[in-house]
């Protein structure tokens, strides 16, 4: 594996070595010493291309250090939007969403896509059959909704995602669980029904949970972001040869 791809989200980091479109072992880190963890990945092996997608700011000193650990560093953050713009994607779109769109274009070429990413927030992005990016929406993710009910009600306890729940709540707990999950399911189904011709793609931490509860045919691609970053890295490899 010659390239290293890294996705730094709001709650965790995911990384993998890649070769072309092939992704190797995936690493996950959930802590504050992100820069030190990235350093550890490059101690023994020097990547040809290192692509870092991040929603957090990386100190400039670490950016210089990472650049020294590889032949080419590609940084995708709120200040480096070239990868989005060059692909016809709006510059305000977060880098992880850019990577997911790149991967979806590759996996479902010639097909319209409705792409759901279930994380701290839920994003919904739309691709035309010719690959053009139409736009997308953002709303609170599943666990974020449970936390909001607890935080802003002043009275309701914090519940977690249930394995099962009734259609209509019959207790305080099932009322909150059913309200949050049913609301999300109705929201998801609404998008699917509105864009019936599109292939539906789920990714993110809660992708499998919601895919199991949908009646529609769903493509679940758990490492969609890393796949997109691997494709971006591969483009740089090919352009250098």
QUIMO-V131226 format. One record per backbone hydrogen bond with DSSP energy under -1.0 kcal/mol. NH is the residue of the N-H (numbers start at 0). CO is the residue of the C=O. E is the energy in kcal/mol with one decimal. If there is no record, write none. Layout:
NH_CO_E / NH_CO_E
This chain:
2_17_-2.7 / 3_48_-2.5 / 4_15_-2.9 / 5_50_-2.7 / 6_13_-3.5 / 7_52_-3.5 / 8_11_-2.8 / 12_28_-3.0 / 13_6_-2.6 / 14_26_-2.5 / 15_4_-2.2 / 17_2_-2.8 / 18_21_-2.4 / 21_18_-2.1 / 23_16_-3.3 / 26_14_-3.3 / 28_12_-2.5 / 33_31_-1.5 / 36_32_-1.8 / 37_33_-2.4 / 38_34_-2.2 / 39_35_-1.9 / 40_36_-1.3 / 47_1_-3.6 / 49_71_-2.6 / 50_3_-2.2 / 51_73_-2.7 / 52_5_-3.1 / 53_75_-2.5 / 54_7_-1.9 / 62_58_-1.8 / 63_59_-2.2 / 64_60_-1.7 / 65_61_-2.9 / 66_62_-2.1 / 67_63_-1.4 / 70_46_-1.5 / 71_47_-1.3 / 73_49_-3.1 / 75_51_-3.2 / 79_76_-1.0 / 84_80_-2.5 / 85_81_-2.6 / 86_83_-1.2 / 87_84_-1.7 / 88_83_-2.6 / 92_89_-1.7 / 97_93_-2.0 / 98_94_-2.3 / 99_95_-2.0 / 100_96_-2.3 / 101_97_-2.3 / 102_98_-2.3 / 103_99_-2.4 / 104_100_-2.3 / 105_101_-1.5 / 106_102_-2.8 / 107_103_-2.6 / 110_107_-2.1 / 112_126_-1.8 / 113_198_-2.9 / 114_124_-3.2 / 115_200_-3.3 / 116_122_-2.3 / 117_202_-3.0 / 118_120_-1.7 / 121_138_-3.3 / 122_116_-1.8 / 123_136_-2.4 / 124_114_-2.6 / 125_134_-2.2 / 126_112_-2.5 / 127_131_-2.9 / 130_127_-2.4 / 133_125_-2.6 / 136_123_-2.4 / 138_121_-2.3 / 140_119_-2.0 / 144_140_-1.9 / 145_141_-1.6 / 146_142_-2.3 / 147_143_-2.0 / 148_144_-2.2 / 149_145_-1.8 / 150_146_-2.9 / 151_147_-2.6 / 152_148_-1.0 / 174_170_-2.3 / 175_171_-1.8 / 176_172_-2.7 / 177_173_-2.7 / 178_174_-1.9 / 179_175_-2.5 / 180_176_-2.5 / 181_177_-2.4 / 182_178_-1.5 / 183_179_-1.9 / 184_180_-2.6 / 185_181_-2.7 / 186_182_-2.0 / 187_183_-2.9 / 188_184_-2.7 / 189_185_-2.0 / 190_186_-1.6 / 191_187_-2.2 / 192_188_-2.8 / 193_189_-1.7 / 194_190_-1.7 / 197_194_-1.6 / 198_111_-3.2 / 200_113_-2.5 / 201_218_-3.0 / 202_115_-1.9 / 205_117_-1.3 / 206_203_-1.7 / 209_205_-2.0 / 210_206_-2.4 / 211_207_-2.1 / 213_210_-1.4 / 218_199_-2.6 / 220_201_-2.5 / 223_220_-1.2 / 226_222_-2.4 / 227_223_-2.2 / 228_224_-2.3 / 229_225_-2.3 / 230_226_-2.1 / 231_227_-2.0 / 232_228_-2.6 / 233_229_-2.4 / 234_230_-1.7 / 235_231_-1.4 / 236_232_-1.9 / 237_233_-2.5 / 238_234_-2.1 / 239_235_-1.1
